[in-house]
Structures are given as C-alpha cells and as structure tokens.
Amino acid sequence: MRAAVLGAPIAHSLSPVLHRAAYQALGLTGWSYEAIECDEARLPAVLGGCGPDWAGLSLTMPLKRAVLPLLDEIEPLAREVGAANTVVFSGGRRHGHNTDVPGMIAALAEAGATGAPDGAPWQATVLILGGGATACSALAAAQGLGAAQATVAVRDPARAQDLLAAAERLAVAITLTGFGTPQDDAPDVLISTVPAGAADIYAERIAGGGLVPRHLLDVVYHPWPTPLAAAAQEANIPVAGGLALLLHQAAHQVTLMTGKPAPLETMRQALGSASIR
C-alpha cells in the first residue's frame, strides 16, 4: 500500500520519517510513504491518480482547505474546522479527516494543559496568534480542552472570515484583536500558529514579564526553538512545540490509514533521531 504527504514546499517534511517508522514497527513491509510536491493547482490530478493501491494522504500547506471540495465524505470535526489534513481512501471513496486538532490537544496535554478535572467546564483563557487554517484547528483544540471562548490576534480582521465561520460552527465565542495589541497578560494557553519570528513581539513581552501564559503551544518545528518558545522556556513556562504536534497528528493518521494503533514511542524515537534539512 502507498501513502504520501503533499504540500508546497515539502522537501523539509519529517512526515516520511514518522510514517515509515510506524510501518516498520507494525510489520507493514509492503507499505511505502513518500513526499510529493503539490500545490493547489495540481491537487485534483494527484488525487485522481491515487488508485486502489493507495491508503491515504497527509496534507500540509496550502492544501488543507483546497481539498475539501474534492472529498466524498468529510468527518464532522474537519467540516467544523474547515480544514482537512488527512485523506483516507476506502471503498473507492475519499474520506477527509483533521488530525491537527487531536494532535494539538495531545501536545498541550504533554505540557500539562489538560483542561478541568472530571470533565467540568474549563474556564480557561486562550490567546491564539494568527487567523489561518491552523488557527481554526487551534480554536477546536481549545474547545476540546473545555474552553468556550478565545481571543485571536490577527493582522487583518477583514481576512478572518474563515476563522469567524469556524468559530460559529464550533460554537466558540471569539474576540478578534489586532496583532501586537496587548491582551490578557496571563492566559491559560497561548497558541501561536504564525511562522518563526512573526511572534517576536510576544516573545519580548514574555521576556519582559508583561505576558505570562501558563502554557504555550508553538506549531513551528523548524527553526527551533523559536524566539517565542525560547522566551517561554527561559521564563519556566511549559512549552509544547511543533515536533510534538507533528508526532501526535501523524500518530492519528497512521491509525486512520492502517487501522492499527500507532506505535507512538517508536515514532517519537525516530523523530528525535531525524535531522531537519
């Protein structure tokens, strides 16, 4: 069986390291996983070329929203978020899933952010940086942890329509604010979905003591640590990084594509040994 990760650019992706390690640990000797350079224009043709020997696809930028009209079925979470990072081929149909959300929740849980005990509503304050597809997943992750509202810092509120639509579908109340505008000085969770360096102003606030989140998730994994993550680590704030997110979302993908429990620790070890090009 074949599987692959699609995106543009894709040469830096560590997804093949994770999936190949999982296949080896699971004894799936006939399985392969590759990286394919693919932009939005090429996506329909690539999907159309995936025959019965294909198990699934992982999707990264800029394909998570572009794939939705090309799918036969979309799981409720992916539909609510408005983004799918996983395609599973089954019964001749294309099934769309979002594993970024459970990946974020798992990464934050490893950093100690597990929500309220006993399933009670978590009156958490959440600050999200950025308004793209990953920010929509961050909203769903905040909801999954029990938060019912979030503040989202965006550069251009007029371009946040997809984010607002996702918030409405998820029933999460959000407050849009300008990027760099001072917000709550001690949110329970700060999730940065922007590129490395774009959140430097927040790194400076953490370093200066003006912003003290209880937990940080920075979705970037290269270069690492980002200035934001480094400032948080220096301030003894628990940090979940992009590698943790990558690991956990990939583990969910392996389970979806193979039907077998993902060998998480084997995948973690493979990731730790990998070099980032």
TORTORKOL-450849 format. One record per residue: residue in one letter; x, y, z of N, C-alpha, C in turn. Coordinates in steps of 0.001 Angstrom, whole numbers, plus 524288, in hexadecimal, padded with zeros to 5 digits. Layout:
<rs>
AXYZXYZXYZ...
</rs>
This chain:
<rs>
M8034D7FB4E800008000080000800008036A804DC80000R80147809027FDAC8043780DDC7FD3C8019A8122F8005FA804CB815CB80240802EB81A7E804DB806F681EB8803E9A80582823A4804DA8091B827EB803C98075082CCF806A7V80AE3830838070580997835B9808ED809FF8397580450L8061C83CCE803C3805EB8409A7FF868065A8461D801BDG808F7849807FEE78094C84EF08007D80D1F851D47FD11A80D8A856EF7FDE88113285A277FAF6812FA85EB77FE6AP817F185EC27FFFB81C0485AD87FEE781B7D8561C80272I81DFC851CA800F081D5084CF3803E98228784A438052AA826D284C11802F082BCE849598039A82D79848FE80951H82BCC84CBA80C8582D7184CDE8120482A3E8493881577S8261A846E68135F8226084415816A6824DD83F7281973L8238583EDA81E678253083A5782180820F583622821C8S81CA1836F881F18818758330C81F2881A4A82DBA81D3CP81D8C82D698190A81F588284081765822508255481BB0V825618282381EC98283E825A7823168246E8230F826DBL82051825CB8282D81C8D823D182BFA8197481F35829DDH8175A81FCA825398140481BAD8231581725816C5821C8R81BD58176581FA281EFD812D081E538208980FDC82340A821CC812BD8276C823198103082C5E81E6A80D2382E71A819CE80F6682DD68151080CBE82FA38141A807CE82C82Y814AE808138275C813C28037C824158178B7FF1182583Q81C72800738266C8204C7FC77827D381EDC7F9EA82CFFA81D577FD2C830DA81BFE7FB09835FD817207F7A5835BDL813937F8EE8323180EB57F5FE831B680F3C7F13A82E27G813CD7F08D82BE4814A27EC148286E8120D7ECA982325L8110B7F1758217E80E797F26681C76812A67F2E58183BT814EE7EE7B816D08196E7EE888134F8180B7F04D80DC7G8132A7EFD480C43811AD7F159806FB80FE77F6FB80680W8107F7F9F780AAF80EA57FF5B80AAC8131A803218097ES811CC8075F806AF8159F80B788058481338810C7806A9Y8169C8149C807AA814D0819EA808D8818C881DB080689E816EE821478035881A6A824F7800B28188E82A8D80163A81BD982E397FFD981A7A833C57FFD9819D1835877FA3AI8156A838197F91581435839C27F3C48133783FA27F3B9E81630842667F09B8155B847FF7EFFB81033848D57ED19C80CB384BB67EF7F8077B84C647ED388051A851747EF24D80393854CA7EB7D800D7859937ECEB7FB00858E67EBD3E7F80285CFD7ECA97F25585CA27EBFC7F0D385B3B7E666A7F3B785D3A7E2987F26385C337DD1E7F319856767DBBCR7F6F9853E27DE1A7F81F84E697DCD17F4E284A937E007L7F27884C6D7E42E7EFE5848E07E7DB7EBC1845617E54DP7E83E847677E2077E44A843E87DFAC7E6BD83F737DC90A7EAEB840967D9B57ED6D83C897D68B7F01C838807DA01V7F2A583A407DE2F7F54A836927E1AA7F14D833017E445L7ED05835477E6247E8F0832117E8877E6B082E317E496G7E5D88300B7DFD37E3A882CB37DBC67E737828357DA52G7EC42828CF7DB547EFF8824B57DA087F0BB820AF7DE51C7EE058215A7E2AD7EE8281DB47E70C7EA90819487E659G7EC83814B87E4DA7E923810427E3D97E86680CD47E8A1P7E6B5807F07E7E17E585804727EC427EA50802D77EF66D7EF00803F97ED667F3BC802AF7F0567F552807147F40DW7F21180B0F7F4837F32B80F767F7FC7EFD980F147FCEBA7F27380FBD801767EFBA80FAF806807EE02815138082EG7F161819048074C7EFF181E3A8090C7F41882240807F3L7F2B682728809367F62682B9C808617F63482F1880D31S7FABE8313680E4D7FB3083567812207FB8D83A8180F0DL7F90E83E95810F77F9078439880E337FB2D847DD811AET7FE7584B2280F5A8006184FB4812217FF4E8547F80EC4M801B0858EA81023800B485DB380D37801E585CD780772P7FEB385EF7803DF7F9F686222804B27F4FF85F1980374L7F4AE85A29804F37F0B5856A2802DD7EC3E8555680692K7EC8E856E780B777E8D38550380F5A7E347856EC80E56R7E2C485B8480C177DD9085D7080AAB7DC4085C0A80506A7E02D85C2E801A07DF3F85B307FC137DD3D855AE7FB1BV7DE66852017FE947DCD584C907FDAB7D70E84B9F7FEAFL7D49884EE4801C37CF4484DBF803817CB6A84CBF7FF0AP7CB5484FEB7FAE27C78B84EE27F6A97C8BB849E77F399L7CD58847AE7F4647CEF6843107F1727CDE883E007F45BL7CB9083E5F7F8FA7CAB0839CB7FC3F7C51F837B97FB9DD7C4808329D7FC677BF528303B7FC497BCA18309C80190E7BFA883024805B87BD918307980AFE7C15A8339980E63I7BF33836BB811ED7C268839E58156C7C084838F081AF6E7C40C8375681E657C28D83663823D17C09F83B808263AP7BD2A83B3382A2B7BAFB83FFA82C817BF16843D582E60L7C345841FE830DD7C73C84596832DE7C9CF848A082E77A7CB53845F582A497CDC4848A1825E37C9FE84C8582369R7C50484B2A823367C12A84EBB820FC7C0838538C8246FE7C063852BB829907BFC88572782D257C48085AC182CEEV7C9238588182CC07CDE385B9B82C917CE7E85E3F8273DG7CCA585B99823327CD4285DAF81DE97D28385C4F81B97A7D4DB8580981D6C7D9EF8566481B777DAA98509781C77A7DCE684DE2818987DE2F8485A819237E3F6847A6817F3N7E6C28451981B6C7EC4B8441081A7B7ED4E83E508193FT7E91B83B57818B57E9A2835B7817CB7E56B833E581405V7E6FE830CB810337E34C82E3680CAF7E4238285C80D30V7DFFD8258480E377E02F81FD180E767DCF681DAC809F4F7DF5381A1D806E77DC9C817A28028F7DA418128180472S7D52381208804057D27D80D56805D87CD8E80C81802A1G7CCEB807C3800A77C8458068F7FD9C7C7A1809E57F8CCG7CC0280B917F6897CBCD80ED07F1E57CA41814697F2E8R7CA39816087F7CE7C8AC81B567F9367CD0781E167FC30R7CCDB8234A7FC027D0BF826867FEA87CE5A828BB803A2H7D0A48274B8080C7CEAA8290080D207D26A82CFE80F77G7D06583187810ED7D3A2835A48131F7D362835CE8190CH7D7ED8366C81B7A7D853836AB8212C7DBD783B33822C3N7DB4B83CDA827937DED8840BE829D67E16E83E5782E9DT7E68683D3582E387E96683B2B832B77EC9F83F5E8355FD7EC9684426833337EF558486F835C57ECEF8499C83B1CV7E7BF8495D83B647E51784ABC840497E67A846E9844AFP7E5B3841C1844027E75A83E3E848357ED3B83E658491BG7F04183FA5844FF7F5E28402F845A67F743844BD84930M7F48E8491D848847F56B84DA584BE67F3EA84C6F85186I7EF76849E5852317EDA58489D857767F1938451085A35A7F393841308575E7F75F83D9A859AD7FC788405885AEDA7FE33843D08576B80314846AF8585C8028F84A3685D21L7FE2484CDE85D9C7FD39850328622B7FCC684CF586722A7FA5D84865866B87F9D98450886B517FF378436686D51E802DF8424A869B680827840F486B5A80AD28457C86E1FA8092284A4486CDB80B4C84EE486F6B808448505487458G8045984D29875B08018684DFC87A947FC458509487A0EA7FAC385220875507F5AB854A68748C7F1AE8507A87332T7EECA84EB18770A7EB3484A4F8763E7E58684BC087734G7E465850B6877FE7DF0A852438790A7DD868517987EAEA7D89B8525087FCF7D6AE851DB8852C7D60884C21886A8P7D6B384AD288BA07D6018456688D4E7D050843B388CFED7CF8483EA588C797CA4C83C4588CA07C6BE83E268883EG7C914840418840F7C5F6841E287FA07C2C9846CF88079A7C3DD84998884B87C0FF84E6C885C17C2928529C881D4P7BF288566A880BB7C09D85AA187D277C59685D5F87EFEW7C92E85E1687B687CE278609487CAB7CDB58666087B72Q7CDC38699887F6C7CD4986F3187E9B7D29D8717587D27A7D4DC86F5E878FA7DA18870E08775F7D9F3875B7873EAT7DE22878B4874317DEEB87CF3870797E2DF87B1A86C77V7E18E87BC1867877E4CD879D88633E7E60087E5B85F94L7EAF587EF285E437ECAA882EA85A857EF268801D855EBI7ED1688108851437EF0F87E9584C817F16F882C784907L7F618881C48470A7F8B188564843787F8218836A83DE7G7F5B58869383A837F4F6885118351B7EF56883AE833EFG7EDD58842982EEB7E8618834E82D8A7E78A87F8F8290AG7EB6C87C47827D37EAFC878AE8236D7E88E8737E824DDA7E96B86F91821867E71686A68822527E8EC867EF8276AT7EDEA868CB828C57EFEA8667C82D9F7ED698691483258A7EC3A86E13831EE7E986870C8836357E40B86E91836FCC7E18586D0D832B97DC5C86A91833387DCCD8656E8362FS7E0F38626C835227E1D485DA1838117E2FC85ED683DC5A7E5D08632183EBA7E6FD864AD844187E2018660184710L7DE4686864844667D93E86981846DD7D6938646C8488FA7D6AC860988451A7D43785B988465E7D722858D684AC7A7DC4B8596F84AE97DF558571B84F277DDF6859A985454A7DD5E85ED3854497DBCF861988590A7D67D85FA785AE9Q7D2EC85ED58572E7CDCF85CBE858927CE588574285ACDG7D1C98541F8586E7D29984ECC85A447D4B684E9785FC8L7D77F852A2861607D97E852F7866B57D5688552A86A7BG7D0FF856D9868507CCCB858B586BA67CBE985E8786B96A7CF2A86175868BF7CE83867248688F7C9FB86889864ECA7C6EB86C59866777C26786DF2863597C3508731386081Q7C7E4875738614A7C8FC87A6D85EB87CEDB87B0C85DFDA7D04487E7985A617D5CD87F658594B7D67A884D185708T7DB11886FC857D97DCA688BD6855497E06788A6C850F1V7DF9488CA784C547E2E088B6A847D87E54389070845C9A7EA7B89093845AB7ED4E89527843C27EE828946F83DFDV7EC87897F383ABD7ED348978D835157EF2A89CC0832F0R7F1EE89C7F82EA47F3F48A14382C397EFB28A43582944D7EC178A159826E97E8048A3D4823C27E2C48A144824F4P7DFA58A398828667DA958A140829C37D70F8A05882508A7D7C38A375820E37D4788A2DA81C407D57A89DB381976R7D9F889B3381A967DB458963F8180C7DA4D8919C81BADA7D7538928981FD67D67288E6F823BB7D11D88BD382326Q7CECC88C1D81E837C989889FF81DCE7C95A8841781E9CD7CD568815381CB67CD6E87BA081D7B7CDD687A4A82346L7D0E787D50826187D17B87C7A82BB77CC5687D7682E89L7C9B2881A182D297C4B3882E282FA17C0A287EB782E6AA7C0B687CCA8299B7BCFC878AE828277BE10873AD82B34A7C3108725F82BE07C46B86DB782EE37C2C486E558348FA7C388872FD836BB7C200873F083C2A7BC1F8734083CD9E7B925874F7839067B3718745E8394F7B1EC86EA183914R7B46786BA0835967B32986611835327B4B68632683A24L7B903864DD83C897BAF48624A841457B8358643984636A7B52486864845B47B28986AD184A307B68386CAA84E39V7BACF86EF184C437BEC88714E84F947BE8A8773484ED8A7BDB387A048530E7BD8C87FB3852BE7C319881CD85225I7C3FD8851C84E467C9378874484D957C90E88D3384D75T7CD5388F7284F287CE2C8951084ED97D2DF895F584B5BL7D21C898BF8470E7D66F89A118439E7D92089EF5845A0T7DE4389EDB8457B7E1478A35C847267E5D38A4198437AG7E7F98A8CA8434D7EC5E8A9D683FDE7F13D8A6E784189F7F4548A53683DC37F91C8A26C83F007FCED8A63084199G7FE9B8A4CB846328021E8A8348491D7FF5C8AB7F84D22T7FA228ABBC84CDF7F72F8AEB0850C77F7688ABCE855FFP7F8938AE8585A477F8C48ABD485F5D7F3978A9288609AQ7F4048A43A862697EF6F8A13D863FC7F00A89F96869A5D7ED0089BB286B277ED6E899748705F7F32A8983A87186D7F51889A1D875F27FAA789968877127FBEF893FB87929A7F803890D087A377F90E88B8B87C497F508887A487A55P7F4D7886B38752E7F11F882C98733E7F2B387D5487507D7EED7879F6875A67F0118748B8770F7F325871EA872B5V7F1B38730C86DD87F4498709D869607F54C874BB86531L7FA1C874E5863527FB8E8781F85ED87FCFD8746585A71I7FA52874D3856047FB6B871858517E7FD178750784D00S801E28744F84B3A803D887756846CE8039E87404841E4T800D7875F383DF68006687331838FA8032F876358349EV80685879E48361A8093387D2F8323F80EC987B448317FP8115E87CD382D23816B687B0182C1E81A9487CDF83043A81F0987A358307C8233087BBA8341F824BF8816483323G825208846A8374582691889E6836D2821EF88D8983699A81D7588B93834C2818E088EF28344E816A2890658399DA817D288D4683D92815B988E40842CE819CA890B58466CD81DC68932A84425822008955384759820158994084B5FI81C0C89C4084A0281A108A01D84DBF817EE89D6B852A2Y815B1898D0851ED813B8895DE8566C818368936185978A81C51891E2856A9820FA88FEA85950823468941A85CD3E82367898EE85AD98258489D4285DF08223189E3E862CCR81D1289DB486241819A289E91866BE81A6989A5486ADFI81B1A8957A8691881C178914586CCE8214D8922C86F8EA8254C893A386C8882A738948986ECF82A5C89907872BAG8271289CE9871AC826B98A16A87526822E18A0B68799EG8202B89C44879C081C7589B3B87DF58171B89D9687D26G8162C89FEE87892811168A2418779480D0C89E6C8759FL80EC7899D78740980B46895BA8723080D22890A68749EV809BD88E2F877AE80B558896E87A78807308852E879B5P8071B882B9875168036587E6B87459804DF879C9877C3R800FC876B58792E802128721287C598040F86D8987905H802A186D8E874068046E8698687065804FB86C0786B03L808C386A19867FC8099986C04862B1809CE8677D85EE6L807058680885A84807AD8648A8560D8095F867DE85175D80E04866CC84F6680FF48696284AB58103A865368467AV80D2D865CC8424E80CA9861A383E6D811738611A83AEBV8151C864CA83B3B819D9864878380D81D708604083A21Y8200C85D5F8368D8240C859B98385F8296585AAE835EAH829BA85E248322582EC385F9782FE482E7C8653A82E02P831ED868AC82FE683614867A0833C1833DC8674A83950W836A48646183C97834F8863AF84205839AF8642F845A7P838E8866D484A0F834028694884BBC8332C86E8384907T82E6186FF18485382D22875278466E82E528791384AC1P82ECA87E168498382F83881F784DA982B2A881C0851BCL82662880A384FF9821FD88044853A3822BC87BB38575DA824158772085538824E08728485880829898733F85C23A82DB68759785A24832578766D85D5E8312587A04861FAA82E1287E24860FF82CA4881BA865358294D87EF486945A825BE87BA8867718225E878C786B1482590874EE86E52Q829228722186BCB82C6986E6D86EA082FB187137872BDE831C8875C987160834ED878D187513831AE87A8B879BAA82C9C87B69878C88291087D1187CF68268F8787487FC5N8286D873B187EA38266D86EE98811D820A786DF887FFBI81EF886F7C87B4C819A786E6E87981819B6869588766CP8165186598877AB81639860AF874BD8151D861A086EF8V8185B85F5286B9F818028603E866038170A85B2586315A8133085B3485FA6812598570685BD5813E08593385685G8173685665853C88191F8585084ECA816B78559584A23G8185385760845918164185538840C48178F84F8583FF2L81BFD84DBC8421881D4F84835841878197A844C084481A817D48468D8491A813EC8438F84C0A80ECB8435884914L80D40847C4846C980885847DC84398809158443783EF0L80D8D8448583C4980E7D8413A837B480E1983B7A83926L8107C83A0883D86810658349A83F4980AD7832AF84032H807DB8359F84332802B2833B9844C17FED1833CB8403BQ7FF1F837D383CD17FB80837C0838637FCE583352834B2A801F88321C834298039182DC6830C7801D58288E83309A8020C8281283832800508233383AA77FA8F822328397BH7F7648263F839C17F1DA825A6838697F13C82428832AAQ7F47A8266982F447F42F82511829BB7F58B81F54828CEV7F99981D7482B6C7FB23817FD82AD67F69D8146782C48T7F40281599830927EF9881261832417EB2E8128582E47L7EA0F8172E82C337E5E5817AB828597E727814AE82356M7EC12814F5821A27ED7B8129E81CA37EE5080CBC81CFAT7F04B80AD8821657F19A80549821DA7ED9080224824DAG7EA63804C48280A7E6B58020682B647E93B7FF8F8301EK7EE28800F2831267F0FD7FEC7835957F2A8803238394CP7F31C801FF83E607F4F8805FC842147FA77807C18409CA7FB4B80CC88408A8006980EDE83F108047880DBD8434DP8093380C2B841CB80D6B80B518459380FE68108884716L80D668134684AA280ED3818B384BC3814838194484D77E81646815F98510C81B93816A58530B81FAC8157184EDCT81E93811A884B858222D810988472B822768155084390M81DFF817AA8427F81DDD81C4C83F28820AE820DA841C6R8200C82164846E2822AC82598849BF828A0824F884959Q82A7A8202E849F08301981F32849A3832278205E84428A82F3381EE38402E830D581FF483AD18311E825D0839CFL82D668289D83BDC82D4A82E4783B32831ED830CC83DE4G8332482EE9842998378E831108457283CB98301B842CAS83D0D82BE983FBF841F182A9383D118426F82D2D837BDA83E2F82F5E835D283E268318B83089840EB836CE83065S8434D837EB82C1E845AE83D0E82B4E8420F84042827E3I841878453D8293D83E22848C4826428415C84B658220DR83FB484A8881D2F842BE84CCB818E28415B852868182D
</rs>
